[in-house]
Amino acid sequence: MDSDFNFDYSGVDYSNYIAENATSEEVHLYRVRPICSGEVMCMLLLAVNAFICVLGIVGNGVVIWIAGFKMKKSVNTTWYLSLAMSDFIFCASLPVNTIYMATADWIFGHFMCKFSSFVMFLNMFSSIFLLVVISMDRCVSVMFPVWAQNQRTISKAWVMVILAWVLATALNAPSVIYREVQEHLGVRRCLNNYTTSEYSHGTVATTRFVLGFIVPFLIIIFCYSIIIFKLKSNQMAKSTKPFKVMTALIITFFLCWLPYHTFVLVELNRSLPNDVMELGLKIGTVTASVNSFLNPILYVFMGNDFRRKFKSSILSKVENAMGEEGRTLSRYLSRSSSMDARASTHI
């Protein structure tokens, strides 16, 4: 994670310090703490992180199993399978960061320091890019139903998924370049070293905010505006039901990631005390993590006929919620195709 629960962007090389000459206060400050040192907020965030990790792995694992092996392959299951895979990988890496938060000592080595940050932002970029792709897919399906009926294929969906992941990986390069382990007085820190360039910190933070947050949401809002206008103009308001899951996913992503981006941008101006920024970044990173375990819950509970699905098994609820969107969208495409066909015979 960008802060990894350790607010330090200075990139100071602690190896230049001589531990033998350190004062007792320095030794006390940098020594390995017991778990959270009894800090209430730290203990709370630790519990939340563990909760997210367990539910995220189980929930996304169930979605992967159902979308990948139990359901009939479709464009919609391809989208949700890809989102679940992204969230599952992130949740599987959370134990490493949870232990670091608890002990304040990075014991996992140089590779994992880079990898843990890489996984977090891979999840962020891939999730939002996939949401953009899905929004564009919905928009095209509504605007050009006949074309979409013939051209929306699983193979093309996987091409778009792969492109989203490749772009997310490319934009995630700073996680590998700037992340490193530094040691002082026997305590190891996994942090970002932005001292190689005066503008590197600001460039990385701004790029993540613009390309991983603002621009995707503008595209999504544009697509949904077209969808709403088209549905209302065709007096097919009932057909908005297939978009409930996607709308919930987008709103959840926005709310979960907004605190993190806000504190990172505020940190660039150094306008708040370090202890306030440290707490803000801790809360922001945990809030961002919440998004990865909420998605499977949204798949289950945002479909039609909630009461009936709530009484059925968990596997059936997930499968019905995802399959329902595909069935309803297919009915809409078929209906629109027949309407367009009839219109063309009248010309």
C-alpha positions, 0 to 999 in steps of 0.5 A: 500500500502506498502508506502501508500504515507508515507515514514516511515519504521522505525516503531518508536512508536510515543506514547512514545512522549509527545505532550505537550513538543513538539516544535512548529516546531514538531507540525507544522510538524505533524499536519493534513495538508489541502488537499495536502498543495498545493503541485503540485505533490501531487495534480497531484497524487491525481487526477491520483488516483481518475481517476484510481479509477473511470475508474478501477471500471467501466471498470473491472465491465463491464468485470466482467458483460460480462465475468460472465453473458453475455458470454458463459462460457469457459476457457478463460472467466474464466481467464479474469473474475478472473483478472478483479475481482482482479483489481476491488477489488483493485480499490474499495479500492483506495478511502481510500488511496486517502483520506490518501494521501490528508490529511496525517492523517489515519482516517480509523482505525487499520483494514483498515490500514492492509486491504488496504495494503493486497488488494494491494499485493493480487492484485499484487500476484494474477494478476501475478500468473494468468498471469503465469497460462494463459501462461502455458495454452497457452503453453500446448495448442500449444505443446499438442493440442490433449491433451489440446482439451480433458483436458482443462475444466472450472472446472480445470481452476477454480481449478487453479484460486483458487490455484493462489488466495490461494498462493497469500493470503499466500504470503500476510501475511506480510501485516497483520503482520507488518502493523499498525497505530501509532499516534504522536501529534494527527496525525495518520500514517498507516505504516510498523513496521519492528522493530521486526526483523533486517532482516524483512524489507529486507526479505519482500521486496526481497520476493515480488520482487522475487516471485511476479515479477522475477520468474513469468516473467521467467516462462512466458518468457519460455512459450512464447519462446516455443510458438513462436518456435512451431508456427514458426516451424509449419509455423502457424505465423497467429495463434499468434493473440490469444496471443496479449491480453496476451502479452499486459497484461504481458508487462503492468504489468511489466512496471507498477510494475517495478518502485515500486519494483525498489524504494523499493529495492533502499530504502533498501540501504538508498542510496537516500535522504528521500524526493526523496524516498518518491516521488519515492514510491508515483509515484511507487504505483500510477504507480502500480495502473494504471495496474488495470484500463489498463487491461479492455482497453486492452481487448477491443482494442487488438483484431482483426478488431479494426476499426469494434469493435471501432464502436460497443458498449462498451459491444460488444467490450469487449465481442468480444475481449475476445471471439475472443481469445477463438474462434481462439485458438479453431480453432488452437486446432481443426486444430492441432488435425486433423493434428495429427490424419492424421499423426498417420494414416500414421504411 
